[in-house]
Amino acid sequence: MPEKITREQLASTSHDIQVGLGSKGVPEFESVPFIGMMVNLALHIRGLPLIEYEKFKLVAAHFFHIPPAT
């Protein structure tokens, strides 16, 4: 029986897959690139002061190419 993956392992693996895929779309991994983008964004804002939500959305879209939630 395979061992259960931790949230940290999932985030790290998702980030690696997202970086490897770049802008390619793979239907089988539909949510994995999105998780990877979130991890990348989180790594970049770690330690910063609180960011206003509207500015945060603009930064995420412009610099990290994270589409706004619908």
Secondary structure, DSSP 8 states (H G I E B T S, - for coil): ------HHHHHHHHHHHHHHHTT---GGGSSHHHHHHHHHHHHHHTT-----HHHHHHHHHHHH------
